[in-house]
Amino acid sequence: MPYISQNFINDLPNQIDIVDLISKRLTLKKTGNSYRAPCPFHGGKNPNFAVNGHEQFYHCFKCGESGGAISFVQKYDNLDFVEAVEAIASEFGLKVEYDSKTKPVDPKLERYRALSEKVSEFYQQQLKNSPAKEKAVNYAKNRGINGEIAKRFDLGFALPSNKDLLLHFENTQQDVADLKALGLIKTGEYGDYDFFRDRLMFPIHNSKGSVIAFGGRAFDNKAKAKYLNSQESPIFSKSRELYGLHHARKYSRTTDYILVVEGYMDVVALHQAGITKVVATLGTATTPEHLQTLARTTSVIVFCFDGDDAGRAAAWKALKIALPMIKSGLLVKFLFLPDGEDPDTLVKKESTSAFEKRIKTAQALSKFLFAHIQAEVDFNTVEGKTSFLEKVLSLIALVTYNTYQQQLLEGVAQVVGQSIEQVKAVFTKQVKEVQIQAPVVTEYEPPMPDFADEGYGDYAEFNAAPRENKSVNASMAKMISLLLNYPSLADGTVEVRVRNIEKSEVLLELVRSAEIEEDISQEDLIQPFKSKSGVYQRLQELCVLTPYLSENQAKDEFLSALNAAERYQESARVKDLISNANTEEAQRKVMEGIQKSKGKK
């Protein structure tokens, strides 16, 4: 492909206004010689993010993110360098100058995308020509997928054997190495093997239409993992990408709304029914990055969930992520389906127009917010209304769009039957108290399980602990929360290390469950603890505390917490040895043991 001329890149800041560029994505307020807004990269309400029109530069005084127009669009829109330059040029009506002799910014990324396209073509050919294709063809037909829709989404077939993809590319050493980097080829005890086997394949496209990853659906509903996604890679991040976004833009006349569903089969089925304004998250909860992408595509985001407890819990997570992201002109709604139904099954039972009517009449975020909290309290009592007020106001405090925050406060006043002045007084006082009490947090840190409950039983990491144990308890809480949100963190090495940490029964059981079943759901992970009410409740809380990290970041955070717990345990062990060493000989042996331990490391 041609690459962009360096002269054009150098001159681009002189042809655009970074304030105009960023104001299309953020609500900027003039402050002195610059413009301010809450930072889109680390979140929060404070206007730490500054944009200087004279210098054509942005900088966050909290997290340190800074750069020019191209850097901002790359990070905010999740685009590579060339895509960012093209996007800026398009917004300002500039004609991009290309230079075929210019080297790409990172040739490895272009190579990965080109190889992913070849892999997609390979899977498509297997669906057309493989002797084993009948299984895949029959499955697609039974799910109501016709040839036109299969072609639209480039559906394919991964053969049952272990090395078909590997053998297809084995003559090119670079391709095999790249397939491993993308997670499509794995290395095990008996050598290399294909990651996807015996599955209907769904290529995952980025917003530009390039294949960047894959999803695979097992044909047997009893399979240990019905759905598998590619691992994260330099060209694929689950927390940023949305399945079907490229298709929604391409096959929809307008994007007056976008429906967000939970699986790629739902996306395909709705396209089959003529509903094309639909995307799906990729095996992860909705993230701020997802919402940023959607807000640039549409003015109405409709989250679609099952009507059961798990669906409403997922919707509640999405609501809490959406609150600080809402800005002028953006409407967020929630659609709950009947029990036992998903978009795929329901659109087949109903007419397309009936399903579209459900979308149009979806519940506004404010109504879901109020109804959800009302259901948690006894609203007919003074105590219940007080609890409702405290809970709902703590969430409204997350809203950064002042007009919307004002409207929510007025809505609360109507619900509790008080004046807006009374509600605002409580709100202001509550916000001040939180600001006074809140510690400075520089990274994701789930609250420590530092309260006792009779349901905790023998699970020591969930019982109230002496003050000196709070550090290890914090590490334990962090590991549990990360594992609940990223079960793929569990492996044999992690299990061995956790097993050696004292009082880690809950974490160890979670690790073992996650190892046994790939892509295990949070609900299934915490199910064994249901008889222990205190533990189960605490795990439910930690499920909600999604840290919104990439898998690689989550792994780093987990291992950091694990290292901290191990260091604390070792330190405690040494202190105990020293305190019990009552003679010079005993003290000498302790010191020798410490020196030997350091030597081994």
Disulfide bonds with the S-S distance in Angstrom:
none
